[in-house]
Amino acid sequence: MSKLSEDQAKLFEEPYFAVAATIREDGSPQQTVVWVDYDLESVVFNTAEGRAKPRYIRQNPVVGVHVMDPADPFKWVSVSGPAEMTTEGADEHIDKMAKKYMGVDSYPYRAEGEERVIVRVRPERIASSGFDGG
């Protein structure tokens, strides 16, 4: 497993939108804009059961996540690696992400009966631009 540098990790700590890429059944990429977080080991995003991402991750757990600095699009970090999913703590996590990205205490778009899912991507490969030495 690779580890993000402190400067690379800072991009994931900011309220910058990221793109998560999963792999469809036919092998083609499926990409979605996501809110993203970093827990010092994994890049983390939140989704819900019934959406494409959990279905595709179950079929092929290799996921890529790309985040860039909106003030400098040549400063970016892209990670890829195996993903794990859990529902444990997912409701609290989406509220944390809503606070980070929207400034609200509770995720306002939660659908009735929706089951939230945390996706943790363990970086095996890291590419970046705009950082010292890379």
Steps between C-alpha positions, in 0.01 A plus 500: 500500500622849416450800723416856407751767595382763745463754215308254282267413789414868543316496164264236640446701818375804307141518372620421146284282283653176380420247229465134598544242226363147520487229234175392335416139416622553142838633622431863414558772761215660692586837654312705755568827679526434874572673828824357630689457824828343616543302824883474495477154338225513241324742271138498611173590331134433571226361280173312541376150429316475169746726321750387238815541710424233764383257233812546289734489801352164604573367151850651480636670813767703317415871529672819396450843657631826354492837677638833382547843646236720331730803531781310321373212282860390440518408871329165539520157658369177353486178700390152407475178689267249660183633658311375801142596583313521828173643621639539853534871575382597151212724617734693728758523222257650247406760762871576548537540124192727486662721766826509304347567158176684580549644846192320635478258793293233326501368143188661350448260207459176695216298352259315726623145556836574336794291621825695488830329422857608575756408234866485608759487223842381616759669278714251308590752233535872548563753223516873554601831353583836651686372806873517574663194348195398301 
